[in-house]
Amino acid sequence: MLNPQLVMYDEEQKQIEKIASKLHRDSRSKTILLVDKNGQLIASAGEVSHLDTTSLSSLVAGNVAATGGIAKLIEEDEFTGQYHEGKGISIHLTLVGRRAILVVLFDKNTTHGLVRLRVRKASAELAKIFEELALKAASTPMPSVFDEITDEDIDNLFND
C-alpha cells in the first residue's frame, strides 16, 4: 500500500524537532531519527554527523515494511515496536501514528527500559502532531498542476 506524502509545516517541524531533542536528552541515547514510512528523514537529534542518515532511513523503512509483511502472515495488524541489540549500539524502532518511525540508537550509557519509557511519551506527543498535520492538510486545498496549463499550452504541445 502506498503511503501518501507527508505535508510538513514549519510550526509542526519545530515541535517535532523539540520532541526529538528532548527524547535524546531524557533517554540518554546517542541518536534520534524520525523517518516517514517512505524512508524520508523528518527530523534528527544527537550524533548524526557520522551517520549516513539517507541510507539508514531507507533501511529502517524497509525493515518496518518487511516486518509488516511478517505480521500479516501471522495475522497480526502490525508490529509497533522492534528492538535490535548490538555489541556497541542497539536500536529501538517504534511506529508513530501509523505514519512515521521513531528510531533510537543507544549504547551502554542507557538501558532499553529507559529508552522504551521515554519513547512511549514522545510517541504520544508525535502522534498528536501527525493527527493535527493530517487535519491541516485535509483542510488546506492543494493547487493542481493543471491549474497552470492553458488551452494554448495544450495546442502548442500537439502542434509542434
N, C-alpha and C positions, 0 to 999 in steps of 0.2 A: 504494500500500500504506500502511495506517495504521501510525503509529509508536506503540507503547504508551507511556503516560505514564511518565515517569521518576520513580521514587521516590527522594527525596534525604534523607539523614540528616545530622544536624548534624556529625558527625565527618568524613564524606566531603566535606561542603560546605566545611569549614575547610581540608581538604587541597587541594581544588580551588582555593580562593582563594589559598592559599600558592603553588601552582604557577603560577597566573596572574600573581601579583605578581613571582615570580622571573623568569618569562619576560619580563615588561615591563622589568624592570631589565637582564637579561642581553642582551636583543635590542636595547636602546636604542630601543624602539618608543614610540609615543605612547599607544596604547590596545590593550588585550587584552579581547576578549569571548569567552565560551564560551556557545554557543547550542545548544539542542536542535534536532533536525530539524523540530520543530513550530513553531519560531520563538520559543520562550520563552528569555529570558536566564537563564543558570545562574549565571554569575559574571563579574566585570569587574575590570580593574586599569588604572591610569593615568588619563589625562584623559578622563573620561566626562561631566562636568557640562554640557558644551556640546553633547552629542550627544543625539539622540532615540533612545535605545537600544531602545525598543519597536519603532519603525519599522525601524531598522537591522537588528534581529534578525529581524523578519519578512521583510524584503527579502533578507537573506542566506540564510535558509532557502528562500525561493522561488527564488533564484538556483541554489542547490545542487540543488533538485528539478528545475529546468529543465535544468541540465547533466546531471543523471541521465537525463533523457529523451533527450538527445542521445547519451549514452553507449550507451543501449540501441539506438538507431537504427543505430549503427555497431558493434554487437555487442561493446561493452565492458561490463564489470560496473558500474563506477562510476569517476568521476574523483575521486581522493582529494585533489587539490590544485588550487587556482586562484590566479592572480595577476593583479591589475589595477593597471596603472601610471598614476598621475595626475601632473599638473604639480607639485602640492604634497604630496599624500598618496597613498600606494599602499596596497593591501590584499592580504593573503595569507590565503587560506582553506584550511583543512585539515580533512578528516573525521577524527574521533577515534572509534575503536571502532564505526564504522557507526552511531553513536548521537548524536554531537554535532558541532558545527562550531566549530573554533578560528579566531577572527578576529583578525588582527594589522593594525592601522593604523600606518603608519610614514612618516616623511618622509626628507629628505636627510641627517639626522643618523645614519643607519644604512644598511646595504645589504641588498638582498634575499637575498644569500648568507648573511649573518649571521642574518637572520630565519629562513631555512629551516633552518639548522643548529640554532638554539635551539628551533625549533618541533618538530623531529624528536624531541629528548629529552623535551620537555614532553608531546608527543602520546603517547609510550610510557608515561609516568607516568600520564597521564589515562586512557588505555585500560585500564590495570591497575585503576584506581579504579572505572571503569564496570563492569568484569567483576565486581569484588567487590560492587558495588551490585546487580547482577543476581542474583548468588548469594544475597545477603542478602534481597532482595525475594522471591525464589522460596521461601526457607525461612521467611519470616515470613507467617503467614496473615493475609490482609486481611479485616476484618469485612465481612459482606454488609449492604447497606442493608435487606434483607428480614428480617434478624435482629430488627430493632426493630419490625416490623409484627406486630400481634397479630390474632387472628381477630376480635376486637371492632372493631379499626380497619377491617378489610375490611367487616364488617357495616355499620358506620356510613357507609362510603363509598357503599354501594349502597342504604341505607335513607333517605337524605336526599332 
